[in-house]
Amino acid sequence: MLVLIGFFATGPCPYKNIDLFSDLIFVLTWPVGLVRYVIAGSMSPFAWLHQHACEGGMGNYRAALLR
């Protein structure tokens, strides 16, 4: 459900994350991600969903933070 919201409710989605393994990990660990990136971090809930659904997933976001 969260991934579908990310696909359709967070704006244009030029690159849909269709990696099933990444989606499964996101669904299983969404409470941890919500706390880490939204509550304790600087992302909005919509940006968090959009990052996973439309910008390559949270792995790409973490890699960009480390640079």
Secondary structure, DSSP 4 states (H G I P E B T S, - for coil): -HHHHHHHSSS--SB----HHHHHHHHHHHHHHIIIIIISSS--HHHHHHHHHHBS-HHHHHHHHH-
